């Protein structure tokens, strides 16, 4: 995850899933899972976030995905253990 200051009062969040994640179906599934996880966590205001999917986003248990996203936001970037694999 990458984050930077944003002029917008509300947080801006974008999701990216490259071809390393898999075919189009897998990439779309990864982005859907990340969007749903993002709905369950609080983002800091006046920040822009880019959440980059890894292959593990598809297979990891959903509560673990939410926890990873939450800890990445709190740490200001990816947590030391990295995204779920």
FILOSE-922029 format. One record per atom (N, C-alpha, C, O): residue in one letter; atom name; x, y, z. Coordinates in Angstrom, 2 decimals. Each point is the difference from the previous one (the first is absolute). Example, Ala and Ser with C-alpha at 12.3 -4.5 7.8 and 13.67 -1.06 7.14 Angstrom:
// residues 2
residuo:atomo:east:north:up
a:N:13.19:-5.69:7.80
a:CA:-0.89:1.19:0.00
a:C:0.90:1.20:0.00
a:O:1.04:-0.02:0.66
s:N:-1.39:1.07:-1.38
s:CA:0.82:1.19:0.06
s:C:-0.77:1.09:0.73
s:O:0.51:1.11:0.17
//
This chain:
// residues 85
residuo:atomo:east:north:up
x:N:0.84:-1.15:0.00
x:CA:-0.84:1.15:0.00
x:C:0.89:1.23:0.00
x:O:1.05:0.03:0.65
x:N:-1.48:0.98:-1.39
x:CA:0.68:1.27:-0.04
x:C:-1.00:1.06:0.44
x:O:-1.19:-0.10:-0.29
x:N:1.68:1.12:0.99
x:CA:-0.89:1.09:0.38
x:C:0.75:1.31:-0.06
x:O:1.22:0.05:0.16
x:N:-1.97:1.02:-0.40
x:CA:0.58:1.33:-0.08
x:C:-1.06:1.02:0.38
x:O:-1.19:-0.33:0.05
x:N:1.58:1.57:0.21
x:CA:-0.98:1.04:0.32
x:C:-0.93:0.25:-1.19
x:O:0.37:-0.19:-1.16
x:N:-1.57:0.62:1.46
x:CA:-0.99:0.28:-1.04
x:C:-0.71:1.31:0.33
x:O:-0.25:0.28:1.17
x:N:-0.07:0.52:-2.18
x:CA:-0.73:1.24:0.27
x:C:-1.47:-0.24:0.38
x:O:-0.66:0.89:0.54
x:N:0.16:-2.07:-0.83
x:CA:-1.39:-0.33:0.31
x:C:-0.18:-0.21:1.50
x:O:0.87:-0.56:0.66
x:N:-1.99:1.01:-0.12
x:CA:-0.28:-0.15:1.43
x:C:-0.23:-1.47:0.37
x:O:0.34:-0.42:1.11
x:N:-0.91:-0.34:-2.02
x:CA:-0.24:-1.41:0.28
x:C:1.13:-0.84:-0.61
x:O:0.65:0.45:-0.94
x:N:-0.43:-1.64:1.46
x:CA:1.08:-0.83:-0.55
x:C:-0.33:-0.45:-1.42
x:O:-1.16:-0.24:-0.34
x:N:2.19:0.12:-0.48
x:CA:-0.15:-0.51:-1.36
x:C:0.71:-1.35:-0.04
x:O:1.14:-0.13:0.43
x:N:-1.82:-0.89:-0.96
x:CA:0.55:-1.35:0.00
x:C:-0.10:-0.58:-1.41
x:O:-1.07:0.03:-0.62
x:N:2.19:-0.56:0.13
x:CA:0.03:-0.67:-1.30
x:C:0.54:-1.41:0.18
x:O:0.78:-0.26:0.91
x:N:-1.20:-0.64:-1.78
x:CA:0.40:-1.40:0.09
x:C:0.63:-0.43:-1.31
x:O:-0.50:0.31:-1.08
x:N:1.63:-1.03:1.18
x:CA:0.73:-0.46:-1.18
x:C:0.27:-1.49:0.14
x:O:0.44:-0.47:1.05
x:N:-0.71:-0.26:-2.12
x:CA:0.34:-1.42:-0.05
x:C:0.63:-0.26:-1.36
x:O:-0.68:0.00:-1.02
x:N:1.97:-0.21:1.02
x:CA:0.74:-0.23:-1.25
x:C:-0.15:-1.43:-0.49
x:O:-0.63:-0.84:0.64
x:N:1.24:0.58:-1.78
x:CA:-0.10:-1.33:-0.61
x:C:0.65:-1.09:0.84
x:O:-0.30:-1.18:-0.19
x:N:1.18:1.55:1.11
x:CA:0.61:-1.01:0.88
x:C:-1.04:-0.67:0.90
x:O:0.20:-1.12:0.46
x:N:-1.30:1.81:-0.23
x:CA:-1.06:-0.55:0.85
x:C:-0.70:-1.15:-0.71
x:O:-0.43:-0.96:0.64
x:N:0.33:1.04:-1.96
x:CA:-0.65:-1.06:-0.76
x:C:-0.72:0.57:-1.21
x:O:0.28:1.11:-0.45
x:N:-1.21:-1.90:-0.08
x:CA:-0.75:0.46:-1.16
x:C:-1.02:1.07:0.41
x:O:-0.06:0.38:1.17
x:N:-0.72:0.10:-2.11
x:CA:-0.94:1.09:0.27
x:C:-1.00:-0.36:1.09
x:O:-0.34:0.85:0.82
x:N:-0.11:-2.07:-0.79
x:CA:-0.95:-0.44:1.03
x:C:0.65:0.10:1.38
x:O:-0.62:0.49:0.94
x:N:1.85:-0.96:-0.81
x:CA:0.71:0.04:1.28
x:C:0.29:1.44:0.42
x:O:-0.15:0.34:1.18
x:N:0.55:0.50:-2.13
x:CA:0.28:1.40:0.33
x:C:-1.26:0.71:0.48
x:O:0.05:0.77:0.96
x:N:-1.16:-1.01:-1.61
x:CA:-1.26:0.63:0.43
x:C:-0.43:-0.51:1.36
x:O:-0.50:0.77:0.82
x:N:0.68:-2.05:-0.58
x:CA:-0.35:-0.56:1.32
x:C:0.87:0.62:1.09
x:O:-0.49:0.34:1.07
x:N:1.78:-0.18:-1.35
x:CA:0.91:0.61:0.97
x:C:-0.44:1.43:0.31
x:O:-0.02:0.41:1.16
x:N:-0.33:0.36:-2.19
x:CA:-0.43:1.38:0.23
x:C:-1.33:0.06:0.76
x:O:-0.19:0.87:0.85
x:N:-0.73:-1.78:-1.15
x:CA:-1.28:-0.04:0.74
x:C:0.25:-0.29:1.47
x:O:-0.61:0.62:0.87
x:N:1.50:-1.58:-0.58
x:CA:0.30:-0.35:1.40
x:C:0.66:1.17:0.72
x:O:-0.32:0.29:1.16
x:N:1.23:0.40:-1.85
x:CA:0.67:1.14:0.63
x:C:-0.98:1.15:0.24
x:O:0.07:0.66:1.04
x:N:-0.98:-0.42:-1.99
x:CA:-1.01:1.06:0.20
x:C:-0.89:-0.31:1.20
x:O:-0.30:0.89:0.80
x:N:-0.11:-2.15:-0.66
x:CA:-0.84:-0.37:1.13
x:C:0.78:0.11:1.31
x:O:-0.55:0.46:1.00
x:N:1.80:-0.86:-0.99
x:CA:0.83:0.16:1.20
x:C:0.15:1.47:0.35
x:O:-0.01:0.37:1.18
x:N:0.15:0.48:-2.19
x:CA:0.15:1.45:0.24
x:C:-1.26:0.60:0.62
x:O:0.09:0.97:0.75
x:N:-1.23:-1.53:-1.05
x:CA:-1.25:0.51:0.60
x:C:-0.04:-0.26:1.50
x:O:-0.73:0.67:0.73
x:N:1.51:-1.63:-0.26
x:CA:-0.05:-0.40:1.41
x:C:1.09:0.63:0.85
x:O:0.07:-0.27:1.20
x:N:0.78:1.11:-1.78
x:CA:1.06:0.66:0.76
x:C:-0.15:1.51:-0.13
x:O:-0.68:0.49:-0.90
x:N:1.32:0.24:1.79
x:CA:-0.04:1.46:-0.02
x:C:1.28:0.55:-0.62
x:O:1.10:-0.36:0.40
x:N:-1.27:1.22:-1.37
x:CA:1.13:0.66:-0.63
x:C:0.16:1.38:0.60
x:O:-0.96:0.61:0.46
x:N:2.19:-0.10:-0.48
x:CA:0.27:1.33:0.52
x:C:-0.49:1.04:-1.01
x:O:0.15:-0.20:-1.21
x:N:-0.76:1.30:1.68
x:CA:-0.45:1.04:-0.92
x:C:1.19:0.70:-0.64
x:O:1.12:-0.04:0.52
x:N:-1.36:0.68:-1.64
x:CA:1.00:0.76:-0.75
x:C:1.20:-0.85:-0.40
x:O:1.14:0.47:-0.02
x:N:-1.41:-1.74:-0.30
x:CA:1.05:-0.91:-0.47
x:C:-0.50:-0.70:-1.27
x:O:-1.19:-0.25:-0.15
x:N:2.12:-0.05:-0.74
x:CA:-0.29:-0.80:-1.20
x:C:0.72:-1.33:0.17
x:O:1.17:-0.04:0.35
x:N:-1.86:-1.04:-0.61
x:CA:0.54:-1.34:0.17
x:C:-0.06:-0.76:-1.32
x:O:-0.96:0.13:-0.76
x:N:2.00:-0.90:0.49
x:CA:-0.01:-0.94:-1.12
x:C:0.29:-1.37:0.60
x:O:1.07:-0.23:0.55
x:N:-2.03:-0.66:-0.66
x:CA:0.13:-1.35:0.55
x:C:0.34:-0.93:-1.17
x:O:-0.78:-0.13:-0.94
x:N:1.95:-0.50:1.02
x:CA:0.49:-0.87:-1.07
x:C:-0.19:-1.46:0.43
x:O:0.48:-0.41:1.05
x:N:-1.17:-0.34:-1.88
x:CA:-0.30:-1.40:0.31
x:C:1.20:-0.89:-0.28
x:O:0.76:0.23:-0.94
x:N:-0.61:-1.24:1.77
x:CA:0.95:-1.08:-0.27
x:C:-0.83:-1.25:-0.30
x:O:-1.21:0.00:0.19
x:N:1.85:-1.02:-0.63
x:CA:-0.70:-1.25:-0.33
x:C:-0.76:-0.55:1.22
x:O:-1.06:-0.60:-0.15
x:N:1.61:0.81:1.34
x:CA:-0.61:-0.52:1.21
x:C:-1.34:0.61:0.36
x:O:-0.75:-0.59:0.78
x:N:0.43:1.73:-1.33
x:CA:-1.28:0.66:0.32
x:C:-1.19:-0.88:-0.37
x:O:-1.04:0.06:0.64
x:N:1.21:-0.87:-1.65
x:CA:-1.11:-0.85:-0.47
x:C:-0.27:-1.14:0.97
x:O:-1.16:-0.35:0.23
x:N:2.22:-0.23:0.35
x:CA:-0.15:-1.23:0.78
x:C:-0.05:0.19:1.50
x:O:-0.46:-0.89:0.72
x:N:0.92:2.03:-0.22
x:CA:0.08:0.21:1.44
x:C:-1.41:0.12:0.59
x:O:-0.93:0.46:-0.66
x:N:0.79:-0.88:1.91
x:CA:-1.28:0.14:0.69
x:C:-0.35:1.48:0.10
x:O:0.88:0.83:0.21
x:N:-2.15:-0.51:-0.36
x:CA:-0.41:1.41:-0.05
x:C:0.34:0.77:1.27
x:O:0.47:1.13:-0.11
x:N:-0.69:-1.67:1.32
x:CA:0.39:0.76:1.20
x:C:1.49:0.35:0.04
x:O:0.39:1.06:0.50
x:N:0.44:-1.95:-1.03
x:CA:1.44:0.28:-0.05
x:C:0.29:1.13:-0.99
x:O:0.88:0.82:0.25
x:N:-1.61:-0.77:-1.35
x:CA:0.15:1.09:-0.97
x:C:-0.38:1.34:0.61
x:O:0.69:1.00:-0.19
x:N:-1.79:-0.98:0.93
x:CA:-0.44:1.23:0.68
x:C:1.05:0.43:1.02
x:O:0.31:1.19:0.10
x:N:0.23:-2.14:0.65
x:CA:1.02:0.32:1.00
x:C:1.26:0.55:-0.66
x:O:0.59:0.96:0.50
x:N:-0.17:-1.55:-1.62
x:CA:1.17:0.50:-0.70
x:C:-0.21:1.44:-0.47
x:O:0.87:0.85:0.18
x:N:-2.03:-0.59:-0.77
x:CA:-0.29:1.34:-0.48
x:C:-0.02:1.00:1.15
x:O:0.54:1.10:-0.12
x:N:-1.17:-1.47:1.22
x:CA:-0.06:0.87:1.17
x:C:1.40:0.30:0.53
x:O:0.30:1.15:0.33
x:N:0.56:-2.15:-0.23
x:CA:1.35:0.22:0.52
x:C:0.85:0.79:-0.98
x:O:0.87:0.76:0.41
x:N:-1.11:-0.92:-1.72
x:CA:0.73:0.78:-1.00
x:C:-0.35:1.48:0.11
x:O:0.87:0.86:-0.17
x:N:-2.13:-0.56:0.43
x:CA:-0.43:1.39:0.16
x:C:0.65:0.60:1.24
x:O:0.50:1.12:-0.03
x:N:-0.52:-1.87:1.12
x:CA:0.57:0.49:1.26
x:C:1.51:0.21:-0.11
x:O:0.54:0.92:0.61
x:N:0.14:-1.76:-1.38
x:CA:1.45:0.08:-0.13
x:C:0.44:1.04:-1.03
x:O:1.18:0.33:-0.08
x:N:-2.11:0.19:-0.70
x:CA:0.35:0.97:-1.02
x:C:0.56:-0.63:-1.26
x:O:0.65:0.69:-0.79
x:N:-0.89:-1.95:0.59
x:CA:0.50:-0.75:-1.16
x:C:-0.17:-1.46:0.28
x:O:-0.70:-0.37:0.95
x:N:1.32:-0.49:-1.75
x:CA:-0.17:-1.42:0.27
x:C:0.63:-0.39:1.34
x:O:1.09:0.47:0.32
x:N:-1.75:-1.31:0.46
x:CA:0.59:-0.44:1.26
x:C:1.25:-0.84:-0.28
x:O:0.16:-0.50:-1.11
x:N:0.73:0.35:2.10
x:CA:1.25:-0.72:-0.24
x:C:-0.18:-1.40:-0.56
x:O:0.84:-0.45:-0.78
x:N:-1.89:-0.24:1.14
x:CA:-0.19:-1.36:-0.51
x:C:-0.52:-0.01:-1.43
x:O:-0.07:-1.06:-0.61
x:N:-0.31:2.21:0.07
x:CA:-0.45:0.09:-1.39
x:C:-1.42:-0.47:-0.17
x:O:-0.66:-0.37:0.96
x:N:0.20:0.40:-2.21
x:CA:-1.38:-0.42:-0.28
x:C:-0.15:-1.50:0.19
x:O:0.99:-0.73:0.01
x:N:-2.23:0.27:0.13
x:CA:-0.23:-1.43:0.16
x:C:0.50:-0.74:-1.22
x:O:-0.15:0.48:-1.13
x:N:0.74:-1.63:1.35
x:CA:0.49:-0.78:-1.14
x:C:-0.60:-1.37:-0.04
x:O:0.31:-0.79:-0.89
//
